[in-house]
Amino acid sequence: MNELYQPARLTSSLLKVWAMDVATLLIAHYVLSLGSVREASRALERPVASVSAALSRLQSHIATPLTTTVGNRILTTLEGRRLGRDLSRAADLILEIASLSKTEEPSVERHAARISVSLLALSRFIVMARTGSIRSAAIEIGIGQPQLTRQLKSLEKDLGLTLLVRTAAGAAPTPEGKQLLTLSEDLETIWLRISDRAGDRFRRASMMTNLGSVTPLGRESRIARILALLAAEWPRRQPRNPLFISSTNAEELLSGLNSRLYDIVLLDTVEVPAGVDHRVVSRSGLALVGPADLLVEPHDLRRLLLGTPIALPSLKSGLRQKFVTLIEDILKPEERARLSFIEIDSIPVIANLVIEHGHLALLPQWAISGLDDKMAAIPLPQTYDMQLSLAWKRGASSENVAGLVQRILADGGLMDA
């Protein structure tokens, strides 16, 4: 059978892909091209919730993120940009399909954003139009003739068109049916490209273990070594269950753990919410780092903090939480309000601010071993040590993952006693 018609015989996960409706593709194109759910909502006169749901539905159907959110803005992912060209062409075809049908809508765009026609229905219409027989088409697709007849009638009703002329010898497309056939064939070709390898992504995603981690502070850091060990050892112990590792800050990791985005996370804090178990993996001493001519003995931390600009990560990080604890122990509330600092969630940038621009910073002690003569460090007491922890939601599945991760780290000598 021609590969073009394979969707009719696909597994349930790919039938889900082909159940995509054309309105969803159009709406998703508008979101990507306008860069805003609200703008797309206004352009198509659809509720914001419906537009947002359509974008989520497409991303779920093809198992590929097309956008990412930064604050209140929607940014297109690299894959979203690649697929955006096909979505744009698909939207043009859907508008042409909408222009064929009879409607009382004030604009073709508004009408197209409301058409409840699936790509699967159009694909089966293509088979029927080409074979010239509902019976032959039903056999080729692999469904019953009554079921296909109902689907074709439903397609005609949804579009408000007569698509087929039925005779004793079979069925033939009407003039509108021929136009729809050409548009549907082009749309199907585009959809095959957009949904390419969706089945593999569904299967891989269903078996994948997702590990989130705070961003490594450098190649020599304990975090980087832990992640590299897990990436190398996991395929040997779980060859059928791939491991996906992503990095962000502690706050977003805990949020992702709660929403089941992650199975397990590696945090630089032990402050975890209820329902989350954790195990300390390692501890690292911290030091206040700055220009050598400022960090002279005897150390006056209060003077240094109040008189020197400070480079810090945001409050979403465990390192910043440690800094907050430090200044609460040293400074009065009115003094803390006078601190001069800049927030940057990038340790390499913070290190450059210290080395090249005379800022203070709070860094792990391992990160300061290579400082030149112009720099100095004040080691802090153990009470300020940074703790690296594994955290996971309570439940058999997550606990099994946590147990395996801990065994790998213990075998690799990266788990503190």
Secondary structure, DSSP 8 states (H G I E B T S, - for coil): --GGGGGGG--HHHHHHHT-BHHHHHHHHHHHHHT-HHHHHHHHT--HHHHHHHHHHHHHHHT---EEEETTEEEE-HHHHHHHHHHHHHHHHHHHHHHHS----SSHHHHHTT---BHHHHHHHHHHHHHT-HHHHHHHHTS-HHHHHHHHHHHHHHHT---EEEETTEEEE-HHHHHHHHHHHHHHHHHHHHTTTHHHHHHHHHH-EEEEEE--SSTTSHHHHHHHHHHHHHHHH-TTS-EEEEEE-HHHHHHHHHTTS-SEEEES-----TTEEEEEEEEE-EEEEEETTTS-SS--HHHHHHHS-EEE--TTSHHHHHHHHHHHHHS-HHHHTT--EEE-S-HHHHHHHHHHH--BEEEEGGGGTT--TTEEEEE--GGG-EEEEEEEESSHHHHHHHHHHHHHHHHTT-S--
